């Protein structure tokens, strides 16, 4: 490590990658039947949570200035609307593939960011606000999304029986 900034970035990326690995392991252990069940009575299904995670991770592309969403149709189904909305869901097999596709592409981008790029503003903050709140940067978004992933992985774990 060259300096503390690079060390902090490495720690954040390591946490993200560990959480992805743990989630991938869990998703590989869960059957399609298990994912079709509610994590708890009256709560979201595993399918919905997987779709939600794919949609949230897909939204990182525009938020981090990496381009457009790869699968914008997922937002309405898995972010805007609740699980029991009646909207047609993407198949479990397709969601598993999209999960891998989106996260693989994100990893490519993350591995190319310089230290300076990690501390640049994300696209939901304007320049004026960013000057007052420099913590509203790309790295902070990744910290937030790592926590989000961990939370939902915990919910998905209830499907293991």
Secondary structure as the mmCIF struct_conf table of DSSP 4:
data_model
#
loop_
_struct_conf.conf_type_id
_struct_conf.id
_struct_conf.beg_label_comp_id
_struct_conf.beg_label_asym_id
_struct_conf.beg_label_seq_id
_struct_conf.end_label_comp_id
_struct_conf.end_label_asym_id
_struct_conf.end_label_seq_id
BEND BEND1 UNK A 3 UNK A 3
HELX_RH_AL_P HELX_RH_AL_P1 UNK A 4 UNK A 29
BEND BEND2 UNK A 30 UNK A 30
HELX_RH_AL_P HELX_RH_AL_P2 UNK A 32 UNK A 35
TURN_TY1_P TURN_TY1_P1 UNK A 36 UNK A 36
BEND BEND3 UNK A 37 UNK A 37
STRN STRN1 UNK A 38 UNK A 38
BEND BEND4 UNK A 39 UNK A 40
TURN_TY1_P TURN_TY1_P2 UNK A 41 UNK A 42
BEND BEND5 UNK A 43 UNK A 43
STRN STRN2 UNK A 45 UNK A 45
HELX_RH_AL_P HELX_RH_AL_P3 UNK A 46 UNK A 58
TURN_TY1_P TURN_TY1_P3 UNK A 59 UNK A 59
HELX_RH_AL_P HELX_RH_AL_P4 UNK A 60 UNK A 63
TURN_TY1_P TURN_TY1_P4 UNK A 64 UNK A 65
BEND BEND6 UNK A 66 UNK A 66
BEND BEND7 UNK A 68 UNK A 68
BEND BEND8 UNK A 70 UNK A 70
TURN_TY1_P TURN_TY1_P5 UNK A 72 UNK A 72
HELX_RH_AL_P HELX_RH_AL_P5 UNK A 73 UNK A 75
HELX_RH_PI_P HELX_RH_PI_P1 UNK A 76 UNK A 80
BEND BEND9 UNK A 81 UNK A 81
HELX_RH_3T_P HELX_RH_3T_P1 UNK A 83 UNK A 85
HELX_LH_PP_P HELX_LH_PP_P1 UNK A 87 UNK A 91
HELX_RH_AL_P HELX_RH_AL_P6 UNK A 92 UNK A 112
HELX_RH_AL_P HELX_RH_AL_P7 UNK A 115 UNK A 118
TURN_TY1_P TURN_TY1_P6 UNK A 119 UNK A 119
BEND BEND10 UNK A 120 UNK A 120
STRN STRN3 UNK A 121 UNK A 121
HELX_LH_PP_P HELX_LH_PP_P2 UNK A 122 UNK A 122
TURN_TY1_P TURN_TY1_P7 UNK A 123 UNK A 124
BEND BEND11 UNK A 125 UNK A 125
HELX_RH_AL_P HELX_RH_AL_P8 UNK A 127 UNK A 132
TURN_TY1_P TURN_TY1_P8 UNK A 134 UNK A 135
STRN STRN4 UNK A 137 UNK A 137
HELX_RH_AL_P HELX_RH_AL_P9 UNK A 138 UNK A 157
TURN_TY1_P TURN_TY1_P9 UNK A 158 UNK A 159
#
